[in-house]
Amino acid sequence: MAVEIRLSAAEVARVRFAVSPLAETVLGVRAALGAGGHDVHRPWVREARQVLAGEPELGLLRALLEGCLPSFLFPVPGERLPVFEAELAAVRTAEAAYVAAECTAALGPRARGLPAPAALSERVADALARCHGRLVAPHWGRMRAVLEADLGRRAVALVDGGVEGLFAQLHGDVVWREGELLVHGRRRTGAAWTVEAGGHGLVLMPTVFGWPDVIVDHAPRAAASIRYPAAGVGLLWEQPRASSAGLAAVLGRTRAALLAALGEPLSTPALADRLGVTPGAVSQHLGALRGAGLVATRRCGRTALHLRTRTGTLLTAGADGVDGVDGGADGVDGGVD
C-alpha cells in the first residue's frame, strides 16, 4: 500500500536527519531471524544466527519481529546520533496503552499471546540490549561510518537541489509532490494510507539492515519518519580472499596509513589530502590493497568510496609494527579512482 505523508511549509522546514542504533539492532535481529533483510547481509547473518540461538528471549523476539513491526520499537531520535541506551530507555518507558495498541495493530490476533505491556517492554528491551552488545556493537564503527557518509551525501543533495532534489535522490519508491511525499508510489494500488506530520516535521534515517526497503511509521506520535537504505551498504561485509603475495604488497608506511584511515568510507582525493600524497599514489596503493582483499571500492554517483574489508580491519587491529616497514611508492603517479 502506498503511504502519503502530508507536510505543511513549516514542516518542510523541519525536515532533518538522524541515525538510530536501536533501529539497526531491531532490523538486524529481524534479518537474522530470516524475516527481513537482504542477501547483502548474508556474511553477518551467518554469524548472528549462531549467537542468536542462545538468546533466552528468542521466542519473544520472533513473535514481535516476524511480520509487521510495532512502532514502539522505533522511537524517533531527537538528535542526529542518539546513544543506544537513551533510545532503549524510550522503549522501557513507553506507555502501556501505546505498546498494547501497536502490538495489536502489527500482530493482530497473535498479540494476545504476548506478555502484559509493562513486562513486554522490559523483556524486549533487555533482549535488544544483549543483541546490540553481541551482534551490532562489534560492527558499529563501520556501520556508523557508512550511515554518516550517507548523511553527508544527502546534505549535499539538499544544498544542490533543495527539498525536491533531496527526495529525488533518496529512493525510487519516494516521490515528492508539492506538500506531499508518496512512498511506495510505483507499486500503488487502491487508496493510500495518509500520515499527518502533526506539526512536528519529518525525520529521514538511513539504515543498514533495512536495506533495500523504505520503512514508514504509519501512525507517528511525534515527527513523521522515513527509514531508507543507506548508500554503500555493500561495502560492510565484503571479505575477498587474500593471497600471501597480496598481503606482502601492503607492508609499507603509506599503505598501512591508508588501511588505518579506511575505517570510514573515503574518496581518493580525501585520502590524498589526509596522507599528504598525490591522488595518483593513493590510487596505486589502493590497487595493491584491493588485490590483497583488504579494501573494497564502490561507486556512489560520481564518487568512488573506499573502505576496509573485515580482513583489513583484522589486520590493522594487530598491525602496530607495520608502520616501520618501508615499501611504499609515495611518488608514483597513476590513474585517479
Summary of the structure (lengths in Angstrom):
residues: 337
radius of gyration: 22.0
end to end distance: 41.4
largest distance: 68.7
contacts: 1105
relative contact order: 0.14
helix: 52%
strand: 13%
